[in-house]
Amino acid sequence: MARKIIIDTDPGQDDAVAILLALASPEIALLGITAVAGNVPLARTAENARIVCELAGREDVKVFAGCDAPLRRPLVTAEHVHGKTGLDGPELWTPQMPLQPGHGVDFIIDTLRAEPAGTVTLCPIGPLTNIATALEKAPDIAPRVAEIVAMGGAYFEVGNITPAAEFNIYVDPEAADIVFKSGIPITVMPLDVTHKALVTRARLEAFAALGTRTGRFTAEMLDFFERFDIAKYGSEGGPLHDPTTIAWLLKPGLFTGRHVNVEVETQSDLTRGMTVADWWGVTDRAPNATFIGDIDADGFFALLTERLARLP
C-alpha cells in the first residue's frame, strides 16, 4: 500500500529533486503539491513545481498555490542561493499544466478531512506557513495527520541564513512554532543531517550519466545550486537538503536521530528562527520531534540515482 503524502514546497533546486524522488517511487502516492513563498516568491514556486512535474511526465499531479507571505513577517527570499528563477541552471520553460483552482491551505484541509485519519503524511520542505495556516484554520485536522516529515532547523550545525537559524524556519518562525506545538508526530531533517549529504563531483556526474532528460536537468540544477555552498562552506560539494525527507519515508534505516524536545525562538532579534533541540535531555520539556542527526550518504545517493533513473 503506497504511503499517501502531500509535499508542501518552495522550489528550489533541492525541492525539485525531492519532488522527483517522490514521483519516481511507487511506495509513495503523491496526493498533491502545495506551493509556498520561500526560496523565491509564490508565483515562481508554483510555476517551478509544475515544471518539475512536467519534467517527470506527471502532468496529472495536482499543484496548488498557497500562502504568499509568512504569518506575521515580510517575506525573506533566497535568490542569492537559488538564482532568479529558483531553479537556475537548466533551461526552463513555461509549464502547460494548469495550477489547480482553490488555495493550497484548503486543499490540505479538505484532503485530511476526506482521507481516513492517520493515512496522510505532510512533507513540508519550505517555510511552514501553509501547514500552520491549515492547523489554525482547521484545528480538527491535527489528529488526522499521520506524521509531518519536514526539512528545517539546525542545532549542532548552527544557521545558514543567520548565525543561529536555518532558512525555512527563519522565514516564518511563528508558523514553525505552531507546527512544533501541534502534537502531531514530527520528524525533522535539520542542517545537521543535510550537510552530510553532499553532492560531490562523482555524485553529480552519476546523475548526468543517466543520459535522460531528468538526469541532465538534475545535474544542471545541482551544478548551479552547489556553487554558492561550496564557496561558503569550503566543502567538496553542496548539501542536498530537501530530498532527505522523501528518503526517510522510503528507507528510514539510512538515518539516525533522537526523539527530543524542539522549541522555536520567535522573539529574539539575535536568534530568531533558531530550533533549540534538547539533544542531551537537560530540560523537563516533553519530546515532540524526532531530530535526525546522521545519514548514510552513499546509501542516500544510491537510492536517489536509482530512482531518478526511472524517470523520462
C-alpha positions, -999 to +999 in steps of 0.1 A: +000+000+000+016+033-011+021+059+015-001+090+009+017+123+011+013+160+003+045+179-005+045+215+007+073+233-011+091+264-024+111+250-053+143+255-051+166+230-068+168+207-038+130+209-035+128+198-072+149+167-065+126+158-036+096+160-058+113+139-085+123+113-059+086+110-047+073+108-083+099+080-091+089+059-061+059+035-062+059+033-024+046+069-024+012+082-036+017+119-041-018+134-035-008+169-044+018+196-041+012+229-023+035+258-032+045+284-006+066+316-008+101+310+004+132+305-017+115+327-043+081+344-043+049+323-046+042+329-083+076+314-091+074+285-067+040+275-081+054+276-116+086+257-106+065+229-091+047+224-123+079+225-144+092+196-123+060+176-127+062+181-165+098+171-165+088+138-148+059+133-173+034+137-144+011+164-156-017+146-136-003+158-102-024+185-086-004+216-079-019+244-057-007+279-048-007+285-011+004+314+011+024+343-005+039+357+028+047+345+063+021+347+091+034+379+107+065+390+089+076+403+055+089+376+031+127+369+030+138+350-001+170+333-013+177+342-049+213+346-038+214+308-034+189+295-060+191+322-087+164+345-100+140+317-110+147+294-080+157+267-105+186+283-122+210+260-141+189+242-167+169+258-195+134+263-181+100+266-199+066+279-192+046+250-179+015+239-198-002+221-169-026+244-150-025+255-114-055+239-096-082+263-086-085+270-049-060+277-022-033+252-012-043+255+025-078+245+017-065+215-003-045+204+027-076+207+050-100+191+026-076+162+019-070+155+056-108+155+062-116+133+032-089+106+037-091+081+066-075+095+098-038+087+101-032+079+065-018+112+051+018+124+058+027+160+053+062+167+038+069+204+042+103+213+026+099+251+027+087+276+053+059+262+074+033+289+065+008+267+047+009+239+073+005+264+103-023+282+085-042+250+079-038+240+116-050+274+127-080+274+103-090+238+109-077+225+143-097+193+137-071+181+111-042+178+136-052+144+149-058+132+114-022+137+102-001+105+102+032+124+105+049+155+095+084+150+079+100+184+075+133+198+063+143+226+085+162+238+115+197+231+128+213+226+161+250+215+161+254+228+125+240+263+136+224+285+110+227+291+072+207+324+068+217+339+102+243+326+127+216+308+146+188+299+122+182+277+092+163+294+063+130+275+063+124+282+100+138+317+099+114+328+071+083+320+093+093+312+128+057+318+141+045+291+117+072+267+128+063+273+164+027+264+157+037+232+139+061+221+166+035+226+193+007+209+173+011+175+190+014+158+155+043+133+153+072+152+136+104+140+120+129+168+113+158+169+088+180+197+101+212+210+086+229+186+110+220+158+086+216+176+053+252+190+055+264+153+055+245+147+022+270+164-002+267+164-039+303+156-047+315+157-083+312+119-087+276+120-074+267+149-097+283+130-127+262+099-118+230+120-124+243+133-157+254+098-167+218+086-165+216+100-200+179+110-196+162+144-197+156+141-159+192+132-152+206+161-173+181+186-157+190+174-122+228+176-129+225+211-144+203+223-115+226+209-088+257+222-106+244+257-103+230+252-068+263+239-054+284+269-063+271+291-035+275+264-008+309+252-019+322+288-018+305+294+015+315+262+034+346+251+015+331+216+012+336+191-016+300+196-027+269+214-017+244+199+007+212+183-008+186+192+019+150+185+009+152+150-007+162+136+027+126+139+038+114+116+010+144+093+015+133+089+052+099+077+041+115+052+017+145+040+037+144+052+073+174+029+080+196+054+062+192+078+091+197+080+129+184+106+153+168+112+187+133+119+199+138+152+217+121+184+226+124+211+199+113+247+206+114+276+180+127+310+190+103+337+178+112+368+200+149+374+199+164+395+172+197+377+177+184+341+175+150+344+158+141+311+140+166+290+160+155+254+166+165+247+202+168+210+204+172+194+238+196+168+224+210+159+258+177+159+277+187+187+301+152+201+304+119+185+316+102+196+283+084+167+267+099+153+235+079+165+204+101+156+174+125+131+160+155+152+153+177+134+127+214+138+132+232+114+108+228+098+074+244+071+053+252+095+025+264+068+000+231+049+005+211+081+001+227+090-032+225+054-044+187+055-037+183+088-054+203+078-085+184+045-089+150+062-085+158+092-109+168+066-135+132+055-137+120+089-149+120+101-185 
